[in-house]
Amino acid sequence: MLTFLVISILLALFMVFRMPVAFAMGLAGFLGLAVQLGPRPALSVLERTFFDSTSSFILVAIPLFILMAELLTAGQVTRRAIIACQSWIGHVKGGLAMATIAASVILAALVGSSTASTAAMAASAFPEMRNHNYSQRLAAAVVSVGGTLAVVVPPSIVLVVYGVLTETSIGKLFIAGIIPGLLTATGFVIVIKLIAHLTDQAPRGDAFNLKKAAKDSRHVLPMGALLILVIGAIYGGLASPSEAAALGVMGSLIIVIAQRTISVAGFSSSVSRAVKATVMIVAIVACSAIFSNYLAFTRITHTLLDFVATTDMPRGVIMAIIIITLLVMGMFMDQLAILSLAMPLAFPIALALDFDPVWFGIVVTKTVEIGLLTPPLGLNAYVAAAQTGVPLRKVFLGVTPFLAMEILVLLLLLFFPAITLWLPGLMAR
């Protein structure tokens, strides 16, 4: 136990001094193994763990989904989705903000990355809202919260990483994330409607033009077909997530080439960004496995499980402790770092308490999603502030009512698991 405390302190110090989380976990795990087993056996465990954790076929889905998103973004397909949504509902009071949320759902299904979605919306939707006299605070807040939908809406990279870390079906996680994602988006629209009704922060947009709306939507139809192909292949059991991701890359290439919206330089840049993002994520997965191996040797997980088995504490209280811990971590860390640190301990406890791993995964990802909006880190708020020039304090103030809705949706998922598990149950029949 003393060794575990020392290693935990070292891990905390590594992160305080801004060492990347992957390297901090890998180094702390290796040092712990070296103390427990000796340097040479620790190196052997390190080598085996690196190979085992990175040779899983399911990891192929990560670079493919990222590349699909990068190609569609470089090919201006995501921008056209935003324009189409604005054409249909931008004319009502608060309509441009609602259209931004609707476009964020589409973007989330394409990009799979929260910060990338936020940056894209900040570049396209924010100027449009400001041109129609939306307040800075609301426009930046809508951009920030819309980006968080990419955490739960499939094909979410966070869900893929959770599935890899916990060996949970990624296909089921994707299907389980659909209703919570749409429920969250609906909640955001309700908040916008209330703000538009009670304040003058969200005026009406341009008059509705059916011809223009139909024309703008025409460009989005291939993208909709691609989403149906990818998610439908997984839902119907026709393809694994990795195979569906490959279909997505092929489909996105066909779309951007047919529409002539991507250059050779744009393609090269997309591949480069996808490779960089993949390296970061795979490094987190591998180093998390090293730290998990160290935890296995210390038997700290077994100690926690024994405590859970013998304690009189209700399941709900233990779950509340896990949620509060994740919320606090979310104030200071990004989603992937939280998953890699927390799941080696929290997931075995969830299984011991007989929680469904798919439901637990959606609840966990929903919880870390909230951390994207909370100070002092609030990564999405920082991205929105940097991209739009709105002071960070205003962005945090703007997201406050949306945070209340996030908490409400999280409570609904906690108390009504059927919201999460109904669609995966249909898939299993």
Buried (B, 14 or more C-beta within 10 A) or exposed (E): EEBBEBBEEBBEEBBEEEBBBBBBBBBBBBBBBBBBBEEEEBBEBBEEBBEEBBEEEBBBBBBBBBBBBBBBBBBBBBBBBBBBBBBBBBBBBBBBBBBBBBBBBBBBBBBBBBBBBBBBBBBBBBEBBBEBEBBBBBBBBBBBBBBBBBBBBBBBBBBBBBBBBBEBBBBBBBBBBBBBBBBBBBBBBEBBBEBBEEEEBBBBBBEBEEEBBEEBBEBBEBBBEBBEBBBEBBBEEEBBBBBBBBBBBBBBBEBBEEBEBBEEEBBEBBBEBBBEBBEEBBBBBBBBBBBBBBBEBBEBBEEBBEEBEEEEEEEEEBBEEBBEBBBEBBEEBBBBBBBBBBBBBBBBBBBBBEBBBBBBBBBBBBBBBBBBBBEEBBBBBBBBBBBBEBEBEBBBEBBEBBBEBBEBBBEBBBEEBEBBBBBBBEBEE
